[in-house]
Amino acid sequence: MSAPQAITELITLADGREITLETGKLAKQADGSVVVKMGGTMLLATVVANKEANPGVDFLPLTVDYREKFYAGGKIPGNFFRREARPSDQEILTMRLVDRVLRPLFPEDFHAEVQVMISLISYDGQSIPDDLAGLAASSAIAITDIPFNGPMSEVRVVRIDGQLSINPKFEDLAKSDLDIMVGATKDSIVMVEGEMKEITEAEMLEAITFAHEEIKKQVEAQERLAAKVGKSFPKREYNHENHDEAIREKVWKETYDKVYEVAKTPSSKEERGEKFKAVRDEFLAQYVENAEELERVTPFVKVYYHDVEKEAMRQMILNDKIRLDGRDPETIRPIWSEIDYLPGAHGSAIFTRGETQSLTAVTLGSVKDANMVDSVMANYDERFFLHYNFPPFSTGEARPLRGTSRREVGHGNLAQRALANMIPEENPYTIRVVSDILESNGSSSMATVCAGTLALMDAGVQIKKPVSGIAMGLVTDVKSGKFTVLSDILGDEDHLGDMDFKVTGTADGITACQMDIKIQGLSMDIMEKALLQAKEGRLHILNKITETIAEPREDVKPHAPKMVMMEIPKDFIGAVIGPGGKIIQQMQKDTDTVIAIEEVGEIGRIEISGVSREKINEAIAKINEITFVPVVGEVYQGKVVKVMDFGAFVAIAKGTEGLLHISEIEWARLDKVPYKEGDEVEVKFMGYDDRKKMKLSRKVLLPRPPRPEKKEGEQRGPRPEGQNRSDRPARPEGNRRPEGEGEKPAGEQNPSNEA
């Protein structure tokens, strides 16, 4: 049997690199299967959709799964079972990126279960798989008859040295000051997410526009591929919803005005929910006497009443400029915050905005506490990470706890990216930030950013600048062309509105964003207005934060670990660790510290952590003793350890001794060494003699005495520096003692400290 002939399509990027779309060779029993290849990186995407919806399902049960096969990069998983296990955070984030663009592109009345699976099957170390995942998923759907309002694609935009580019090499990411993922169809932006180093709103819009132009080319390539395959049209027929137009008309006629009044009356989330439910229950009450009819109409009423709530709220905002809680479109909810709430944490804060509240704690640790990331793409230790928890009680619900959700991973990652660039590079700590959402009615991830800033400053982490965040919403009306941008949205405004646009930043620029758009054809003018309005709100919130604490504490709290970083020559790493770790373990025990050493190039980087700064200083002194290397020309405060006729041996560090010859003590000639053991003396290290022994001098630190005036007619030959010939008695020939005679082995420098 010969291999099937693959159907391919080519995409050429601006820099000449190529992306290949291929179908017809792998996974042919799936509804759609496409391999996307860029360089040596390959992704296999498949899609399967059931023909019918499951009974009672009134939503789209879409599952997007992304997995990285370790064999793709020639690696074996490092876990106990040596096989791919639960998805990593990075895999979950990629799933979310694809899901958030695909989901709004399926028809609203299509409720059959859809499963999209994307696998990284080859990785070349250059082309980033995340950049191709959206393209792969959309291509697999585009060649099928599954109803879909695409194709779409996603690209990564970076800016390096002021130049924008698409889908960079992995090694170039670190050079970029802007890194965003943009998902779009040929006509509309659907999703934006990424991090930046304090860019302006205009720069962000430029990057989004740049990305969209590239996405259009990738969408056209998918359309060409689908045309070659030939089974994407016509789309399959389906009927997943039944309607009763008479009940629809009756619900709208009898409830719209009542709902409008409820929406127009400012109220809390719980109170408003009860009032809306009361209107619906009042409508259903007319069917109570006929149980069979009540059972028949209730599902229809729930669907149509939801549409009434949505439309009433939207028209109220568009026409009256009044929101559900009584605010105008640009007003931020009341804010209060507090720091140092948790005495046991190293830093803590409460941030409350309206009915959304985050309790955030900071823990400071050592390099041993770093988050170990092991993936196909990279292995590294993450020294700053943030965890976001969303318990059911925060929305007044009781539901099963099933581990960390994808939403929690995504919201935590957004907050982490918002704050990460404000952590100084010289920060010595591993920092874990934990945000527990205690109340939620819109924008809990942005509350996490604000609470995280407060908690970091309370912990004494010297962040560069405080960061705040805000969630923006949008309500539009296609018929009238009206639109209203909303600042600091509520949960209902997110659910019933057309956009959820989260923006974080400092006073000087944007640090992160996440945008999901639910409508087609959002113009750049609307997006620009949303960004500028977000800036005003962000700065307002920032002012509230700095009223609580304006800048980081000067030092960490007394019970928090103190951290010191130091560097030593690589050759001394073994001396500090000792045989079997004996020396470093004893040092940690004696000083009650944690000492970690890693080799970085030609240096050994040492991290010393402990609660007491005095103990840390003790550890530093012990390490300095082991790693001491005298510098020629430096002055040291030494201690006399042995006195001889010809000089004194002086210790300038533990285990490091040198000879202070009698002729180097003073400028005048001495017959006797004027020291005893234990005396302290300041000396200068002059280097080594021919036998590699240290030479010290004290006299060079003293003022040199003036030379005696020369008598008329006197002839004076050369004399040694610092010596008066008239003061020096003649020594019989053969009775001269070479310098250093009589030295003992005890005077030799510790071999481990010789330069």
Secondary structure in CASP SS format (residue, H / E / C, confidence):
PFRMAT SS
TARGET T0000
AUTHOR 0000-0000-0000
METHOD secondary structure of the structure
MODEL  1
M C 1.00
S C 1.00
A C 1.00
P C 1.00
Q C 1.00
A C 1.00
I E 1.00
T E 1.00
E E 1.00
L E 1.00
I E 1.00
T E 1.00
L C 1.00
A C 1.00
D C 1.00
G C 1.00
R C 1.00
E E 1.00
I E 1.00
T E 1.00
L E 1.00
E E 1.00
T E 1.00
G C 1.00
K C 1.00
L C 1.00
A C 1.00
K C 1.00
Q C 1.00
A C 1.00
D C 1.00
G E 1.00
S E 1.00
V E 1.00
V E 1.00
V E 1.00
K E 1.00
M E 1.00
G C 1.00
G C 1.00
T E 1.00
M E 1.00
L E 1.00
L E 1.00
A E 1.00
T E 1.00
V E 1.00
V E 1.00
A E 1.00
N C 1.00
K C 1.00
E C 1.00
A C 1.00
N C 1.00
P C 1.00
G C 1.00
V C 1.00
D C 1.00
F C 1.00
L C 1.00
P C 1.00
L E 1.00
T E 1.00
V E 1.00
D E 1.00
Y E 1.00
R E 1.00
E E 1.00
K C 1.00
F H 1.00
Y H 1.00
A H 1.00
G H 1.00
G C 1.00
K C 1.00
I C 1.00
P C 1.00
G C 1.00
N C 1.00
F C 1.00
F C 1.00
R C 1.00
R C 1.00
E C 1.00
A C 1.00
R C 1.00
P C 1.00
S C 1.00
D H 1.00
Q H 1.00
E H 1.00
I H 1.00
L H 1.00
T H 1.00
M H 1.00
R H 1.00
L H 1.00
V H 1.00
D H 1.00
R H 1.00
V H 1.00
L H 1.00
R H 1.00
P H 1.00
L H 1.00
F C 1.00
P C 1.00
E C 1.00
D C 1.00
F C 1.00
H C 1.00
A C 1.00
E C 1.00
V E 1.00
Q E 1.00
V E 1.00
M E 1.00
I E 1.00
S E 1.00
L E 1.00
I E 1.00
S E 1.00
Y C 1.00
D C 1.00
G C 1.00
Q C 1.00
S E 1.00
I C 1.00
P C 1.00
D H 1.00
D H 1.00
L H 1.00
A H 1.00
G H 1.00
L H 1.00
A H 1.00
A H 1.00
S H 1.00
S H 1.00
A H 1.00
I H 1.00
A H 1.00
I C 1.00
T C 1.00
D C 1.00
I C 1.00
P C 1.00
F C 1.00
N C 1.00
G C 1.00
P C 1.00
M E 1.00
S E 1.00
E E 1.00
V E 1.00
R E 1.00
V E 1.00
V E 1.00
R E 1.00
I E 1.00
D C 1.00
G C 1.00
Q E 1.00
L E 1.00
S E 1.00
I E 1.00
N C 1.00
P C 1.00
K E 1.00
F H 1.00
E H 1.00
D H 1.00
L H 1.00
A H 1.00
K H 1.00
S C 1.00
D C 1.00
L E 1.00
D E 1.00
I E 1.00
M E 1.00
V E 1.00
G E 1.00
A E 1.00
T E 1.00
K C 1.00
D C 1.00
S C 1.00
I E 1.00
V E 1.00
M E 1.00
V E 1.00
E E 1.00
G E 1.00
E E 1.00
M E 1.00
K E 1.00
E E 1.00
I E 1.00
T C 1.00
E H 1.00
A H 1.00
E H 1.00
M H 1.00
L H 1.00
E H 1.00
A H 1.00
I H 1.00
T H 1.00
F H 1.00
A H 1.00
H H 1.00
E H 1.00
E H 1.00
I H 1.00
K H 1.00
K H 1.00
Q H 1.00
V H 1.00
E H 1.00
A H 1.00
Q H 1.00
E H 1.00
R H 1.00
L H 1.00
A H 1.00
A H 1.00
K H 1.00
V H 1.00
G C 1.00
K C 1.00
S C 1.00
F C 1.00
P C 1.00
K C 1.00
R C 1.00
E C 1.00
Y C 1.00
N C 1.00
H C 1.00
E C 1.00
N C 1.00
H C 1.00
D C 1.00
E H 1.00
A H 1.00
I H 1.00
R H 1.00
E H 1.00
K H 1.00
V H 1.00
W H 1.00
K H 1.00
E H 1.00
T H 1.00
Y H 1.00
D H 1.00
K H 1.00
V H 1.00
Y H 1.00
E H 1.00
V H 1.00
A H 1.00
K H 1.00
T C 1.00
P C 1.00
S C 1.00
S C 1.00
K H 1.00
E H 1.00
E H 1.00
R H 1.00
G H 1.00
E H 1.00
K H 1.00
F H 1.00
K H 1.00
A H 1.00
V H 1.00
R H 1.00
D H 1.00
E H 1.00
F H 1.00
L H 1.00
A H 1.00
Q H 1.00
Y H 1.00
V C 1.00
E C 1.00
N C 1.00
A H 1.00
E H 1.00
E H 1.00
L H 1.00
E H 1.00
R H 1.00
V H 1.00
T H 1.00
P H 1.00
F H 1.00
V H 1.00
K H 1.00
V H 1.00
Y H 1.00
Y H 1.00
H H 1.00
D H 1.00
V H 1.00
E H 1.00
K H 1.00
E H 1.00
A H 1.00
M H 1.00
R H 1.00
Q H 1.00
M H 1.00
I H 1.00
L H 1.00
N H 1.00
D H 1.00
K C 1.00
I C 1.00
R C 1.00
L C 1.00
D C 1.00
G C 1.00
R C 1.00
D C 1.00
P C 1.00
E C 1.00
T C 1.00
I C 1.00
R C 1.00
P C 1.00
I E 1.00
W E 1.00
S E 1.00
E E 1.00
I E 1.00
D C 1.00
Y C 1.00
L C 1.00
P C 1.00
G C 1.00
A C 1.00
H C 1.00
G E 1.00
S E 1.00
A E 1.00
I E 1.00
F E 1.00
T E 1.00
R E 1.00
G C 1.00
E C 1.00
T E 1.00
Q E 1.00
S E 1.00
L E 1.00
T E 1.00
A E 1.00
V E 1.00
T E 1.00
L E 1.00
G E 1.00
S C 1.00
V H 1.00
K H 1.00
D H 1.00
A C 1.00
N E 1.00
M E 1.00
V E 1.00
D E 1.00
S C 1.00
V C 1.00
M C 1.00
A C 1.00
N E 1.00
Y E 1.00
D E 1.00
E E 1.00
R C 1.00
F E 1.00
F E 1.00
L E 1.00
H E 1.00
Y E 1.00
N E 1.00
F C 1.00
P C 1.00
P H 1.00
F H 1.00
S H 1.00
T H 1.00
G C 1.00
E C 1.00
A C 1.00
R C 1.00
P C 1.00
L C 1.00
R C 1.00
G C 1.00
T C 1.00
S C 1.00
R H 1.00
R H 1.00
E H 1.00
V H 1.00
G H 1.00
H H 1.00
G H 1.00
N H 1.00
L H 1.00
A H 1.00
Q H 1.00
R H 1.00
A H 1.00
L H 1.00
A H 1.00
N C 1.00
M C 1.00
I C 1.00
P C 1.00
E C 1.00
E C 1.00
N C 1.00
P C 1.00
Y C 1.00
T E 1.00
I E 1.00
R E 1.00
V E 1.00
V E 1.00
S E 1.00
D E 1.00
I E 1.00
L E 1.00
E E 1.00
S C 1.00
N C 1.00
G C 1.00
S C 1.00
S H 1.00
S H 1.00
M H 1.00
A H 1.00
T H 1.00
V H 1.00
C H 1.00
A H 1.00
G H 1.00
T H 1.00
L H 1.00
A H 1.00
L H 1.00
M H 1.00
D H 1.00
A C 1.00
G C 1.00
V C 1.00
Q C 1.00
I C 1.00
K C 1.00
K C 1.00
P C 1.00
V C 1.00
S E 1.00
G E 1.00
I E 1.00
A E 1.00
M E 1.00
G E 1.00
L E 1.00
V E 1.00
T E 1.00
D C 1.00
V C 1.00
K C 1.00
S C 1.00
G C 1.00
K C 1.00
F E 1.00
T E 1.00
V E 1.00
L E 1.00
S E 1.00
D C 1.00
I C 1.00
L C 1.00
G H 1.00
D H 1.00
E H 1.00
D H 1.00
H H 1.00
L H 1.00
G C 1.00
D C 1.00
M E 1.00
D E 1.00
F E 1.00
K E 1.00
V E 1.00
T E 1.00
G E 1.00
T E 1.00
A C 1.00
D C 1.00
G E 1.00
I E 1.00
T E 1.00
A E 1.00
C E 1.00
Q E 1.00
M E 1.00
D E 1.00
I E 1.00
K C 1.00
I C 1.00
Q C 1.00
G C 1.00
L C 1.00
S C 1.00
M H 1.00
D H 1.00
I H 1.00
M H 1.00
E H 1.00
K H 1.00
A H 1.00
L H 1.00
L H 1.00
Q H 1.00
A H 1.00
K H 1.00
E H 1.00
G H 1.00
R H 1.00
L H 1.00
H H 1.00
I H 1.00
L H 1.00
N H 1.00
K H 1.00
I H 1.00
T H 1.00
E H 1.00
T H 1.00
I C 1.00
A C 1.00
E C 1.00
P C 1.00
R C 1.00
E C 1.00
D C 1.00
V C 1.00
K C 1.00
P C 1.00
H C 1.00
A C 1.00
P C 1.00
K E 1.00
M E 1.00
V E 1.00
M E 1.00
M E 1.00
E E 1.00
I E 1.00
P E 1.00
K H 1.00
D H 1.00
F H 1.00
I H 1.00
G H 1.00
A H 1.00
V H 1.00
I H 1.00
G C 1.00
P H 1.00
G H 1.00
G H 1.00
K H 1.00
I H 1.00
I H 1.00
Q H 1.00
Q H 1.00
M H 1.00
Q H 1.00
K H 1.00
D H 1.00
T H 1.00
D C 1.00
T C 1.00
V E 1.00
I E 1.00
A E 1.00
I E 1.00
E E 1.00
E E 1.00
V E 1.00
G C 1.00
E C 1.00
I E 1.00
G E 1.00
R E 1.00
I E 1.00
E E 1.00
I E 1.00
S E 1.00
G E 1.00
V C 1.00
S C 1.00
R H 1.00
E H 1.00
K H 1.00
I H 1.00
N H 1.00
E H 1.00
A H 1.00
I H 1.00
A H 1.00
K H 1.00
I H 1.00
N H 1.00
E H 1.00
I H 1.00
T H 1.00
F C 1.00
V C 1.00
P C 1.00
V C 1.00
V C 1.00
G C 1.00
E C 1.00
V E 1.00
Y E 1.00
Q E 1.00
G E 1.00
K E 1.00
V E 1.00
V E 1.00
K E 1.00
V E 1.00
M E 1.00
D C 1.00
F C 1.00
G E 1.00
A E 1.00
F E 1.00
V E 1.00
A E 1.00
I E 1.00
A E 1.00
K C 1.00
G C 1.00
T E 1.00
E E 1.00
G E 1.00
L E 1.00
L E 1.00
H E 1.00
I H 1.00
S H 1.00
E H 1.00
I C 1.00
E C 1.00
W C 1.00
A C 1.00
R C 1.00
L C 1.00
D C 1.00
K C 1.00
V C 1.00
P C 1.00
Y C 1.00
K C 1.00
E C 1.00
G C 1.00
D C 1.00
E E 1.00
V E 1.00
E E 1.00
V E 1.00
K E 1.00
F E 1.00
M E 1.00
G E 1.00
Y E 1.00
D C 1.00
D C 1.00
R C 1.00
K C 1.00
K C 1.00
M E 1.00
K E 1.00
L E 1.00
S E 1.00
R C 1.00
K H 1.00
V H 1.00
L H 1.00
L C 1.00
P C 1.00
R C 1.00
P C 1.00
P C 1.00
R C 1.00
P C 1.00
E C 1.00
K C 1.00
K C 1.00
E C 1.00
G C 1.00
E C 1.00
Q C 1.00
R C 1.00
G C 1.00
P C 1.00
R C 1.00
P C 1.00
E C 1.00
G C 1.00
Q C 1.00
N C 1.00
R H 1.00
S H 1.00
D H 1.00
R C 1.00
P C 1.00
A C 1.00
R C 1.00
P C 1.00
E C 1.00
G C 1.00
N C 1.00
R C 1.00
R C 1.00
P C 1.00
E C 1.00
G C 1.00
E C 1.00
G C 1.00
E C 1.00
K C 1.00
P H 1.00
A H 1.00
G H 1.00
E C 1.00
Q C 1.00
N C 1.00
P H 1.00
S H 1.00
N H 1.00
E C 1.00
A C 1.00
END
